[in-house]
Amino acid sequence: MSGYDYSTFKTIVDMCNMPSCIFSVEKKDNGSCGDIIMVATNKNFSMTGENVEGLPYNAKLTRDPKFEDIVFRAAWNNEHYHAYIDTTRLYGFWTEDIIIPISNNGDEKIGYCQFIYNLSKEMDSGKYSIISPDIASFVIRTCINLRKEEDFYSAMTTVTRDIREFTDSFAASIMTVSKDLFQFEVISESVRNNTKNLHEVFSTIPYEVVESWETLISGTDCIIIRNEEDLCDIEKKAPEWVKTLRDNDVKNLCLSPFIHQNMVIGYLYITNFDISQLSRFKDTIEMVSFFLTSEVAHHIFVDKLKATSSLDQRTGVLNRNAMNAKVDELAIELKQSKAPFSVAFCNLNTLRNINIKQGHDAGNNLLSDAGKILREVFENDFVYRSSGDEFAIISTGTTDKEFEEKIKQLKEKASDPEWVYFTVGYFTDMAEGNIHTAMRFASEYEQEFKEDFYFKHPEMVK
């Protein structure tokens, strides 16, 4: 131990009332961190009573590249460390960590430091006073910016830009994850000199890749990739994700989750930052993520509330209330500035027959299938369930020819008199700008086709 012996280290840790350990930290020939060994521990360090002395640190603690970097800096650069961290998802407690350098006494291969930690069930806001003034200032400014902007997306864009500049990273983004819908959304981004569009980058990444992050992050408070070695380590567990990182020239990365009610609802994603500032940088990100989580959770809650109030649960299309609101909005817009638009009414002629002969469960399945077909055909249009067996379409972004082609596709997909069969009436307004008149014409045309359907199929219940 180059001047130190076990009894000396044991005396040091036994003098501490909190859980304490002496780490030996190896410096490799290339100057990087090697093995970190628990040389001596006090009785509080191993709460379960097992002897962990002589074992690698990750036999007791979760392996964390950022923690290794901090310990290495303490042992070899004489840097002290004191942080208060949200580790409730990992351990069920908040953690206060203290790392104290111990002189390596001239040894060129092994350095030492003392690690002390304390757990608390509830967050103690007073302990945030231990952070440095520049970090505190940045966190406070972030909170102010979150409240200053009325629009959620504008606020997140401002905060994301500040985070990228503070970390001196190439790119930063904030995203939400909806596991029930199997999708994610990039809600803000900031790229140095605007040299890349992250929305485009993430649009090529399947949901399954983002879903894999939760498994990777389950053993730590965030994912840190420092170098090629870490990248290769992650590649063994998530090869598809690492391929996207390599394709986009990502050399290092920090992925910090937003955890609300023990569920991951989003991430802060930062790439290609100044690795020498990792310790300071990660402490800041952990604190900022804590405050961002509540904003993201509120945004998701409001979005779901809006969706619930405007969505028809049986079919997955918008409901009549949403249709009425859109018609009123469009009527005002068209008065001010006339523009071409198309409307259609589609009657699900088979619904009553299925309900009577096969029961309402079959009728609900029919509605679900009908809604799916409508959403597929009119993917970029507004689709509504206007009544029990009637649906309405409003299209403001297609030409009359394009809309006719969609109607043709619908008739091809929904022409089964034993299951999904739509009769359709539609109307395109090129110049008048009267949404109510257009809807009346479309409804009248649909009624004519519906009568013709029942004439051809007298066995169906009208």
GIDA-V674904 format. One record per residue. N is the residue number from 1. RES is the residue in one letter. OMEGA is omega in whole degrees, -180 to 180 (999 if undefined). Layout:
N;RES;OMEGA
N;RES;OMEGA
//
This chain:
1;M;174
2;S;176
3;G;178
4;Y;173
5;D;-175
6;Y;-177
7;S;178
8;T;179
9;F;-179
10;K;177
11;T;-179
12;I;-176
13;V;-179
14;D;177
15;M;-177
16;C;179
17;N;179
18;M;177
19;P;-173
20;S;-178
21;C;170
22;I;176
23;F;163
24;S;-173
25;V;-179
26;E;171
27;K;180
28;K;-180
29;D;179
30;N;177
31;G;-180
32;S;-177
33;C;176
34;G;-178
35;D;174
36;I;-173
37;I;175
38;M;-174
39;V;-179
40;A;-180
41;T;173
42;N;-173
43;K;-180
44;N;-175
45;F;178
46;S;-173
47;M;-179
48;T;173
49;G;-178
50;E;179
51;N;-178
52;V;-180
53;E;-179
54;G;-179
55;L;173
56;P;-175
57;Y;-177
58;N;169
59;A;180
60;K;-176
61;L;177
62;T;179
63;R;-176
64;D;-180
65;P;-179
66;K;178
67;F;178
68;E;180
69;D;-180
70;I;-180
71;V;180
72;F;-180
73;R;178
74;A;-176
75;A;-172
76;W;-179
77;N;178
78;N;-179
79;E;175
80;H;180
81;Y;178
82;H;-177
83;A;177
84;Y;-165
85;I;175
86;D;177
87;T;-177
88;T;180
89;R;-179
90;L;-171
91;Y;-176
92;G;-178
93;F;164
94;W;-175
95;T;171
96;E;-177
97;D;176
98;I;178
99;I;-174
100;I;179
101;P;170
102;I;-178
103;S;-180
104;N;172
105;N;175
106;G;179
107;D;-178
108;E;-176
109;K;-174
110;I;173
111;G;-176
112;Y;172
113;C;178
114;Q;179
115;F;179
116;I;177
117;Y;177
118;N;-179
119;L;174
120;S;-175
121;K;-178
122;E;177
123;M;175
124;D;-175
125;S;-180
126;G;-178
127;K;175
128;Y;179
129;S;-179
130;I;-176
131;I;-177
132;S;-177
133;P;-177
134;D;177
135;I;179
136;A;180
137;S;-179
138;F;-180
139;V;179
140;I;179
141;R;177
142;T;180
143;C;178
144;I;-180
145;N;178
146;L;-178
147;R;-174
148;K;-178
149;E;178
150;E;-178
151;D;-178
152;F;-177
153;Y;177
154;S;179
155;A;-179
156;M;177
157;T;178
158;T;-179
159;V;180
160;T;177
161;R;179
162;D;180
163;I;-180
164;R;-179
165;E;-179
166;F;-179
167;T;-177
168;D;-179
169;S;178
170;F;-177
171;A;175
172;A;178
173;S;175
174;I;180
175;M;174
176;T;180
177;V;177
178;S;-176
179;K;179
180;D;179
181;L;-179
182;F;-180
183;Q;175
184;F;-179
185;E;172
186;V;-174
187;I;176
188;S;179
189;E;173
190;S;-179
191;V;-179
192;R;180
193;N;179
194;N;-175
195;T;-179
196;K;177
197;N;-177
198;L;176
199;H;178
200;E;180
201;V;-177
202;F;178
203;S;179
204;T;-177
205;I;-179
206;P;-179
207;Y;-177
208;E;178
209;V;179
210;V;179
211;E;-178
212;S;-179
213;W;-177
214;E;177
215;T;-180
216;L;-173
217;I;-174
218;S;-178
219;G;-178
220;T;-180
221;D;173
222;C;179
223;I;175
224;I;172
225;I;-175
226;R;-170
227;N;-178
228;E;179
229;E;178
230;D;-180
231;L;179
232;C;179
233;D;178
234;I;-178
235;E;179
236;K;-176
237;K;-176
238;A;-175
239;P;-179
240;E;179
241;W;-178
242;V;176
243;K;179
244;T;178
245;L;179
246;R;180
247;D;-178
248;N;173
249;D;177
250;V;-179
251;K;174
252;N;-171
253;L;170
254;C;179
255;L;-176
256;S;-176
257;P;169
258;F;-175
259;I;-179
260;H;-178
261;Q;177
262;N;179
263;M;177
264;V;-179
265;I;179
266;G;-177
267;Y;165
268;L;-169
269;Y;-175
270;I;-177
271;T;173
272;N;179
273;F;179
274;D;-174
275;I;-179
276;S;-180
277;Q;-172
278;L;-176
279;S;-180
280;R;-178
281;F;-175
282;K;176
283;D;180
284;T;-177
285;I;179
286;E;-180
287;M;179
288;V;179
289;S;179
290;F;-180
291;F;179
292;L;-177
293;T;-178
294;S;178
295;E;180
296;V;179
297;A;179
298;H;179
299;H;180
300;I;180
301;F;180
302;V;179
303;D;180
304;K;178
305;L;178
306;K;-179
307;A;-180
308;T;-177
309;S;-176
310;S;-175
311;L;172
312;D;-171
313;Q;-178
314;R;-171
315;T;-178
316;G;176
317;V;-180
318;L;-177
319;N;-175
320;R;178
321;N;178
322;A;179
323;M;-180
324;N;180
325;A;-180
326;K;179
327;V;179
328;D;180
329;E;-178
330;L;179
331;A;179
332;I;-179
333;E;-178
334;L;175
335;K;-178
336;Q;-178
337;S;-178
338;K;180
339;A;179
340;P;175
341;F;179
342;S;175
343;V;178
344;A;170
345;F;-177
346;C;180
347;N;178
348;L;-170
349;N;-175
350;T;-172
351;L;-177
352;R;-179
353;N;179
354;I;180
355;N;-177
356;I;-173
357;K;-176
358;Q;179
359;G;-174
360;H;176
361;D;177
362;A;177
363;G;177
364;N;177
365;N;178
366;L;179
367;L;179
368;S;179
369;D;180
370;A;178
371;G;179
372;K;179
373;I;-180
374;L;-180
375;R;180
376;E;-176
377;V;-176
378;F;-172
379;E;-176
380;N;-180
381;D;178
382;F;-178
383;V;-177
384;Y;167
385;R;-173
386;S;175
387;S;-174
388;G;-178
389;D;-176
390;E;179
391;F;179
392;A;178
393;I;172
394;I;-178
395;S;179
396;T;-175
397;G;180
398;T;174
399;T;179
400;D;179
401;K;179
402;E;180
403;F;177
404;E;178
405;E;177
406;K;177
407;I;178
408;K;178
409;Q;180
410;L;-179
411;K;178
412;E;-177
413;K;-174
414;A;-179
415;S;180
416;D;-178
417;P;177
418;E;-179
419;W;-178
420;V;178
421;Y;178
422;F;161
423;T;-169
424;V;170
425;G;-177
426;Y;-178
427;F;177
428;T;178
429;D;-177
430;M;-172
431;A;-172
432;E;179
433;G;-180
434;N;-176
435;I;-178
436;H;178
437;T;179
438;A;-180
439;M;178
440;R;178
441;F;-179
442;A;180
443;S;180
444;E;179
445;Y;-180
446;E;179
447;Q;180
448;E;179
449;F;180
450;K;177
451;E;179
452;D;178
453;F;-178
454;Y;176
455;F;-180
456;K;-179
457;H;-177
458;P;179
459;E;-179
460;M;178
461;V;-176
462;K;999
//
